[in-house]
Amino acid sequence: MDAAIPRGADRAPVWPQGFVGSITHTDRLVAAAVAPSGAYSGLGIDVESWMSDPAAEDVIPQIDFGHELTLLTRALPVSRARAATILFSAKEALYKALAPRAGRFFGFDEAALITVIPGADSSAATGSAELTLELQNDLCPTLPRGLRVGAQVAWDDQGVESLVVTPPEALTEGPVSPS
Ligand SMILES: CC(C)(COP(=O)(O)OP(=O)(O)OC[C@H]1O[C@@H](n2cnc3c(N)ncnc32)[C@H](O)[C@@H]1OP(=O)(O)O)[C@@H](O)C(=O)NCCC(=O)NCCS
């Protein structure tokens, strides 16, 4: 199927009817993911190169609103700057997955990291984890405060990749993990 993917007013890509998707780019790669909306109600991907220590310290007050960074550095064998990059990327993937349905901008303070499950054999150099993010506000009737959404993250020596998908059915409460 050939289709143009224009940019919407909110800068989000406008996928053909019946599809959800997401785009990300860094100086080292460009990636796009698309799926039928019968499979997922939302799909968000994000790739980030590792932040330097000073860049991470600048970003942390804008993305960490409690013990989120501490949760990550305790659970994963990564530095504070890398944990900040992971948190930033997971929240950006969440935004891309939910913003089209929310119909409004929502900030980094509107989702909180509540659990981190490290993947087997994760190290500072490479690894993966399953994060759970909890909405702190109602975004829309089907994305209520308290909703938990899974984010899969994977990292290597270059940076981190994040994926958030939400199931097609109306969401209520409880963890929502990618299958
Ligand atoms: C929109 C945003 C998430 C993009 O992320 P980024 O790391 O800056 O850039 P990436 O390269 O990963 O992604 C860029 C792509 O995001 C997509 N995008 C932009 N706005 C979007 C939106 N509202 N919804 C979904 N996707 C969007 C576009 O496809 C864009 O590609 P393009 O520039 O070629 O058109 C980011 O700029 C932003 O505004 N973040 C603040 C909102 C947020 O993250 N809240 C956290 C909630 S917990």
The ligand as an SDF file (V2000), in Angstrom:
LIG
                    3D

 48 50  0  0  0  0  0  0  0  0999 V2000
    6.8590   15.1800   20.0370 C   0  0  0  0  0  0  0  0  0  0  0  0
    8.0790   14.6460   20.7520 C   0  0  0  0  0  0  0  0  0  0  0  0
    7.6460   13.4750   21.6520 C   0  0  0  0  0  0  0  0  0  0  0  0
    9.0880   14.1270   19.6960 C   0  0  0  0  0  0  0  0  0  0  0  0
   10.1570   13.4280   20.3090 O   0  0  0  0  0  0  0  0  0  0  0  0
   11.6970   13.7910   19.9920 P   0  0  0  0  0  0  0  0  0  0  0  0
   12.5660   12.8880   20.8010 O   0  0  0  0  0  0  0  0  0  0  0  0
   11.8590   15.2730   20.1440 O   0  0  0  0  0  0  0  0  0  0  0  0
   11.9300   13.4910   18.4750 O   0  0  0  0  0  0  0  0  0  0  0  0
   11.9090   12.1010   17.6730 P   0  0  0  0  0  0  0  0  0  0  0  0
   12.8720   12.2040   16.5690 O   0  0  0  0  0  0  0  0  0  0  0  0
   12.0020   10.9020   18.5400 O   0  0  0  0  0  0  0  0  0  0  0  0
   10.4260   12.1260   17.0780 O   0  0  0  0  0  0  0  0  0  0  0  0
   10.0900   13.0790   16.1150 C   0  0  0  0  0  0  0  0  0  0  0  0
    8.8150   12.6050   15.4870 C   0  0  0  0  0  0  0  0  0  0  0  0
    7.7800   12.5950   16.4940 O   0  0  0  0  0  0  0  0  0  0  0  0
    6.5470   12.6380   15.8010 C   0  0  0  0  0  0  0  0  0  0  0  0
    5.6420   13.5040   16.5180 N   0  0  0  0  0  0  0  0  0  0  0  0
    5.6900   14.8380   16.6440 C   0  0  0  0  0  0  0  0  0  0  0  0
    4.6450   15.2770   17.3730 N   0  0  0  0  0  0  0  0  0  0  0  0
    3.9210   14.1910   17.7100 C   0  0  0  0  0  0  0  0  0  0  0  0
    2.7220   14.0080   18.4370 C   0  0  0  0  0  0  0  0  0  0  0  0
    2.0480   15.0280   18.9710 N   0  0  0  0  0  0  0  0  0  0  0  0
    2.2340   12.7570   18.5750 N   0  0  0  0  0  0  0  0  0  0  0  0
    2.8830   11.6970   18.0130 C   0  0  0  0  0  0  0  0  0  0  0  0
    4.0450   11.8100   17.3110 N   0  0  0  0  0  0  0  0  0  0  0  0
    4.5510   13.0560   17.1570 C   0  0  0  0  0  0  0  0  0  0  0  0
    6.8170   13.1300   14.3820 C   0  0  0  0  0  0  0  0  0  0  0  0
    6.6640   12.0320   13.5030 O   0  0  0  0  0  0  0  0  0  0  0  0
    8.2840   13.5230   14.4370 C   0  0  0  0  0  0  0  0  0  0  0  0
    8.9570   13.2670   13.2340 O   0  0  0  0  0  0  0  0  0  0  0  0
    9.1520   14.4560   12.1750 P   0  0  0  0  0  0  0  0  0  0  0  0
    9.8710   15.5510   12.9220 O   0  0  0  0  0  0  0  0  0  0  0  0
    9.9630   13.8710   11.0840 O   0  0  0  0  0  0  0  0  0  0  0  0
    7.7760   14.8960   11.7570 O   0  0  0  0  0  0  0  0  0  0  0  0
    8.7910   15.7290   21.6220 C   0  0  0  0  0  0  0  0  0  0  0  0
    9.3680   16.7200   20.7990 O   0  0  0  0  0  0  0  0  0  0  0  0
    7.8500   16.4320   22.5820 C   0  0  0  0  0  0  0  0  0  0  0  0
    7.1560   17.3810   22.2430 O   0  0  0  0  0  0  0  0  0  0  0  0
    7.8410   16.0000   23.8670 N   0  0  0  0  0  0  0  0  0  0  0  0
    7.0600   16.6420   24.8990 C   0  0  0  0  0  0  0  0  0  0  0  0
    5.8470   15.8150   25.2440 C   0  0  0  0  0  0  0  0  0  0  0  0
    6.2510   14.6200   26.0240 C   0  0  0  0  0  0  0  0  0  0  0  0
    7.1530   13.8940   25.6650 O   0  0  0  0  0  0  0  0  0  0  0  0
    5.5670   14.3970   27.1380 N   0  0  0  0  0  0  0  0  0  0  0  0
    5.9090   13.3060   28.0180 C   0  0  0  0  0  0  0  0  0  0  0  0
    4.6580   12.6190   28.4940 C   0  0  0  0  0  0  0  0  0  0  0  0
    5.0430   11.4920   29.8160 S   0  0  0  0  0  0  0  0  0  0  0  0
  1  2  1  0
  2  3  1  0
  2  4  1  0
  2 36  1  0
  4  5  1  0
  5  6  1  0
  6  7  2  0
  6  8  1  0
  6  9  1  0
  9 10  1  0
 10 11  2  0
 10 12  1  0
 10 13  1  0
 13 14  1  0
 14 15  1  0
 15 16  1  0
 15 30  1  0
 16 17  1  0
 17 18  1  0
 17 28  1  0
 18 19  1  0
 18 27  1  0
 19 20  2  0
 20 21  1  0
 21 22  1  0
 21 27  2  0
 22 23  1  0
 22 24  2  0
 24 25  1  0
 25 26  2  0
 26 27  1  0
 28 29  1  0
 28 30  1  0
 30 31  1  0
 31 32  1  0
 32 33  2  0
 32 34  1  0
 32 35  1  0
 36 37  1  0
 36 38  1  0
 38 39  2  0
 38 40  1  0
 40 41  1  0
 41 42  1  0
 42 43  1  0
 43 44  2  0
 43 45  1  0
 45 46  1  0
 46 47  1  0
 47 48  1  0
M  END
$$$$
